[in-house]
Amino acid sequence: MPPVYFVHHLAGHDERLLGMATGRIDLGHPAVGRILAGLQPLDRIDLRTCRFDCQASLALALRRRILAAEQAAQGWRLFDAEGVLRCKRFPDDACVIFPHGLPREAAWLRTLLAAGPPA
């Protein structure tokens, strides 16, 4: 699976951008630049990458990060490998929002968001 990018809105204009994949992540990729440009203005951004041994491990880590953000009443966004916003949720949102609709080929995304909190 190509990388996904998870943005955790910490407070004010502080963000954490986490590139997550089962392979190598290039932080110089144009997708990262597009995501960063969309996050302006920023006071501070924490940019990190995580590599996982399999798709299941990546999905579990994403579920945990989403749960942590929601429990802290903080927003989050999930971008695909091209830097396209796939879904997001902020404290005032009643549910997860899919700005471009849920892509048919993203069965992993449906499973990730339909699942309850990780064990």
CYANA upper distance limits for C-alpha pairs under 8 A (distance plus 0.5 A):
  1 MET  CA     21 ALA  CA      7.62
  1 MET  CA     22 THR  CA      7.31
  1 MET  CA     55 GLN  CA      7.74
  2 PRO  CA     21 ALA  CA      6.87
  2 PRO  CA     22 THR  CA      8.10
  2 PRO  CA     23 GLY  CA      8.20
  2 PRO  CA     81 ALA  CA      6.37
  3 PRO  CA     19 GLY  CA      7.15
  3 PRO  CA     20 MET  CA      6.01
  3 PRO  CA     21 ALA  CA      4.82
  3 PRO  CA     22 THR  CA      7.79
  3 PRO  CA     23 GLY  CA      8.10
  3 PRO  CA     25 ILE  CA      7.31
  3 PRO  CA     80 ASP  CA      7.41
  3 PRO  CA     81 ALA  CA      5.63
  4 VAL  CA     19 GLY  CA      6.50
  4 VAL  CA     20 MET  CA      5.87
  4 VAL  CA     21 ALA  CA      6.90
  4 VAL  CA     78 LEU  CA      7.58
  4 VAL  CA     79 PHE  CA      6.30
  4 VAL  CA     80 ASP  CA      5.31
  4 VAL  CA     81 ALA  CA      5.84
  5 TYR  CA     17 LEU  CA      7.26
  5 TYR  CA     18 LEU  CA      6.12
  5 TYR  CA     19 GLY  CA      5.03
  5 TYR  CA     20 MET  CA      6.52
  5 TYR  CA     78 LEU  CA      6.26
  5 TYR  CA     79 PHE  CA      5.47
  5 TYR  CA     80 ASP  CA      6.83
  5 TYR  CA     81 ALA  CA      7.73
  5 TYR  CA     83 GLY  CA      8.14
  6 PHE  CA     16 ARG  CA      8.47
  6 PHE  CA     17 LEU  CA      6.31
  6 PHE  CA     18 LEU  CA      5.64
  6 PHE  CA     19 GLY  CA      6.96
  6 PHE  CA     20 MET  CA      7.99
  6 PHE  CA     62 LEU  CA      8.33
  6 PHE  CA     76 TRP  CA      7.67
  6 PHE  CA     77 ARG  CA      6.37
  6 PHE  CA     78 LEU  CA      5.20
  6 PHE  CA     79 PHE  CA      6.91
  7 VAL  CA     15 GLU  CA      7.17
  7 VAL  CA     16 ARG  CA      6.02
  7 VAL  CA     17 LEU  CA      5.02
  7 VAL  CA     18 LEU  CA      6.79
  7 VAL  CA     76 TRP  CA      5.96
  7 VAL  CA     77 ARG  CA      5.56
  7 VAL  CA     78 LEU  CA      6.85
  8 HIS  CA     15 GLU  CA      6.26
  8 HIS  CA     16 ARG  CA      5.60
  8 HIS  CA     17 LEU  CA      7.10
  8 HIS  CA     69 ALA  CA      7.27
  8 HIS  CA     74 GLN  CA      7.90
  8 HIS  CA     75 GLY  CA      6.70
  8 HIS  CA     76 TRP  CA      5.06
  8 HIS  CA     77 ARG  CA      7.23
  9 HIS  CA     13 HIS  CA      8.10
  9 HIS  CA     14 ASP  CA      6.93
  9 HIS  CA     15 GLU  CA      5.25
  9 HIS  CA     16 ARG  CA      7.08
  9 HIS  CA     69 ALA  CA      8.45
  9 HIS  CA     74 GLN  CA      6.45
  9 HIS  CA     75 GLY  CA      5.58
  9 HIS  CA     76 TRP  CA      6.21
 10 LEU  CA     14 ASP  CA      6.05
 10 LEU  CA     15 GLU  CA      5.98
 10 LEU  CA     16 ARG  CA      7.59
 10 LEU  CA     74 GLN  CA      6.75
 10 LEU  CA     75 GLY  CA      8.02
 11 ALA  CA     15 GLU  CA      7.87
 11 ALA  CA     74 GLN  CA      8.07
 13 HIS  CA     41 PRO  CA      7.32
 13 HIS  CA     42 LEU  CA      5.45
 13 HIS  CA     43 ASP  CA      5.74
 13 HIS  CA     44 ARG  CA      7.24
 14 ASP  CA     42 LEU  CA      6.82
 14 ASP  CA     43 ASP  CA      6.19
 14 ASP  CA     44 ARG  CA      5.31
 14 ASP  CA     45 ILE  CA      6.27
 15 GLU  CA     42 LEU  CA      8.08
 15 GLU  CA     44 ARG  CA      6.96
 15 GLU  CA     45 ILE  CA      5.32
 15 GLU  CA     46 ASP  CA      6.80
 16 ARG  CA     45 ILE  CA      6.05
 16 ARG  CA     46 ASP  CA      5.05
 16 ARG  CA     47 LEU  CA      6.50
 16 ARG  CA     48 ARG  CA      8.28
 17 LEU  CA     45 ILE  CA      7.52
 17 LEU  CA     46 ASP  CA      6.59
 17 LEU  CA     47 LEU  CA      5.39
 17 LEU  CA     48 ARG  CA      6.85
 18 LEU  CA     47 LEU  CA      6.51
 18 LEU  CA     48 ARG  CA      5.41
 18 LEU  CA     49 THR  CA      5.83
 18 LEU  CA     50 CYS  CA      7.65
 19 GLY  CA     25 ILE  CA      7.35
 19 GLY  CA     47 LEU  CA      8.48
 19 GLY  CA     48 ARG  CA      6.78
 19 GLY  CA     49 THR  CA      4.96
 19 GLY  CA     50 CYS  CA      6.68
 20 MET  CA     25 ILE  CA      8.06
 20 MET  CA     49 THR  CA      6.36
 20 MET  CA     50 CYS  CA      5.46
 20 MET  CA     51 ARG  CA      6.50
 20 MET  CA     52 PHE  CA      8.03
 20 MET  CA     58 LEU  CA      7.53
 21 ALA  CA     25 ILE  CA      7.36
 21 ALA  CA     50 CYS  CA      7.18
 21 ALA  CA     51 ARG  CA      5.76
 21 ALA  CA     52 PHE  CA      6.59
 21 ALA  CA     58 LEU  CA      7.37
 22 THR  CA     51 ARG  CA      5.87
 22 THR  CA     52 PHE  CA      5.15
 22 THR  CA     53 ASP  CA      6.19
 22 THR  CA     54 CYS  CA      6.33
 22 THR  CA     55 GLN  CA      7.17
 22 THR  CA     58 LEU  CA      7.79
 23 GLY  CA     51 ARG  CA      6.80
 23 GLY  CA     52 PHE  CA      7.91
 24 ARG  CA     51 ARG  CA      7.61
 25 ILE  CA     49 THR  CA      7.51
 27 LEU  CA     32 VAL  CA      6.68
 28 GLY  CA     32 VAL  CA      7.22
 28 GLY  CA     33 GLY  CA      7.86
 29 HIS  CA     33 GLY  CA      7.41
 30 PRO  CA     34 ARG  CA      6.74
 30 PRO  CA     82 GLU  CA      8.25
 30 PRO  CA     83 GLY  CA      8.40
 31 ALA  CA     35 ILE  CA      6.77
 31 ALA  CA     81 ALA  CA      7.12
 31 ALA  CA     82 GLU  CA      5.40
 31 ALA  CA     83 GLY  CA      4.75
 31 ALA  CA     84 VAL  CA      8.39
 32 VAL  CA     36 LEU  CA      6.65
 32 VAL  CA     83 GLY  CA      6.90
 33 GLY  CA     37 ALA  CA      6.56
 34 ARG  CA     38 GLY  CA      6.81
 34 ARG  CA     83 GLY  CA      6.52
 35 ILE  CA     39 LEU  CA      6.99
 35 ILE  CA     79 PHE  CA      8.35
 35 ILE  CA     83 GLY  CA      6.18
 35 ILE  CA     84 VAL  CA      8.40
 36 LEU  CA     40 GLN  CA      7.41
 52 PHE  CA     57 SER  CA      6.61
 52 PHE  CA     58 LEU  CA      6.26
 53 ASP  CA     57 SER  CA      7.27
 53 ASP  CA     58 LEU  CA      8.45
 54 CYS  CA     58 LEU  CA      7.05
 55 GLN  CA     59 ALA  CA      6.67
 56 ALA  CA     60 LEU  CA      6.66
 57 SER  CA     61 ALA  CA      6.71
 58 LEU  CA     62 LEU  CA      6.70
 59 ALA  CA     63 ARG  CA      6.68
 59 ALA  CA    108 TRP  CA      8.25
 59 ALA  CA    112 LEU  CA      6.76
 60 LEU  CA     64 ARG  CA      6.77
 60 LEU  CA    112 LEU  CA      8.43
 60 LEU  CA    118 PRO  CA      7.41
 61 ALA  CA     65 ARG  CA      6.74
 62 LEU  CA     66 ILE  CA      6.63
 62 LEU  CA    112 LEU  CA      8.29
 63 ARG  CA     67 LEU  CA      6.59
 63 ARG  CA    112 LEU  CA      6.96
 63 ARG  CA    113 LEU  CA      8.10
 63 ARG  CA    117 PRO  CA      7.49
 63 ARG  CA    118 PRO  CA      7.14
 64 ARG  CA     68 ALA  CA      6.57
 64 ARG  CA    117 PRO  CA      7.88
 64 ARG  CA    118 PRO  CA      6.96
 65 ARG  CA     69 ALA  CA      6.68
 66 ILE  CA     70 GLU  CA      6.68
 66 ILE  CA     76 TRP  CA      7.50
 67 LEU  CA     71 GLN  CA      6.49
 67 LEU  CA    117 PRO  CA      7.21
 68 ALA  CA     72 ALA  CA      6.70
 69 ALA  CA     73 ALA  CA      6.75
 69 ALA  CA     74 GLN  CA      5.47
 69 ALA  CA     75 GLY  CA      6.78
 69 ALA  CA     76 TRP  CA      7.22
 70 GLU  CA     74 GLN  CA      6.15
 70 GLU  CA     75 GLY  CA      7.38
 70 GLU  CA     91 PRO  CA      7.73
 73 ALA  CA     90 PHE  CA      8.29
 73 ALA  CA     91 PRO  CA      5.94
 74 GLN  CA     90 PHE  CA      6.85
 74 GLN  CA     91 PRO  CA      6.47
 75 GLY  CA     88 LYS  CA      8.03
 75 GLY  CA     89 ARG  CA      6.09
 75 GLY  CA     90 PHE  CA      4.46
 75 GLY  CA     91 PRO  CA      6.47
 76 TRP  CA     88 LYS  CA      6.13
 76 TRP  CA     89 ARG  CA      6.09
 76 TRP  CA     90 PHE  CA      6.88
 77 ARG  CA     85 LEU  CA      7.58
 77 ARG  CA     86 ARG  CA      8.24
 77 ARG  CA     87 CYS  CA      6.40
 77 ARG  CA     88 LYS  CA      4.67
 77 ARG  CA     89 ARG  CA      7.09
 78 LEU  CA     85 LEU  CA      6.54
 78 LEU  CA     86 ARG  CA      6.23
 78 LEU  CA     87 CYS  CA      5.89
 78 LEU  CA     88 LYS  CA      6.64
 79 PHE  CA     83 GLY  CA      5.86
 79 PHE  CA     84 VAL  CA      5.73
 79 PHE  CA     85 LEU  CA      4.88
 79 PHE  CA     86 ARG  CA      5.81
 79 PHE  CA     87 CYS  CA      7.72
 80 ASP  CA     84 VAL  CA      5.96
 80 ASP  CA     85 LEU  CA      7.13
 80 ASP  CA     86 ARG  CA      6.96
 85 LEU  CA     99 PRO  CA      7.68
 85 LEU  CA    100 HIS  CA      8.22
 86 ARG  CA     98 PHE  CA      6.32
 86 ARG  CA     99 PRO  CA      7.15
 86 ARG  CA    100 HIS  CA      7.13
 86 ARG  CA    101 GLY  CA      8.15
 86 ARG  CA    102 LEU  CA      7.82
 87 CYS  CA     96 VAL  CA      7.05
 87 CYS  CA     97 ILE  CA      5.90
 87 CYS  CA     98 PHE  CA      4.99
 87 CYS  CA     99 PRO  CA      7.03
 88 LYS  CA     96 VAL  CA      6.25
 88 LYS  CA     97 ILE  CA      5.87
 88 LYS  CA     98 PHE  CA      7.30
 89 ARG  CA     93 ASP  CA      6.48
 89 ARG  CA     95 CYS  CA      7.25
 89 ARG  CA     96 VAL  CA      5.52
 89 ARG  CA     97 ILE  CA      6.69
 93 ASP  CA     97 ILE  CA      8.43
 98 PHE  CA    102 LEU  CA      6.63
102 LEU  CA    106 ALA  CA      7.79
102 LEU  CA    110 ARG  CA      8.40
106 ALA  CA    110 ARG  CA      7.24
107 ALA  CA    111 THR  CA      6.78
108 TRP  CA    112 LEU  CA      6.52
109 LEU  CA    113 LEU  CA      6.71
110 ARG  CA    114 ALA  CA      6.37
111 THR  CA    115 ALA  CA      6.51
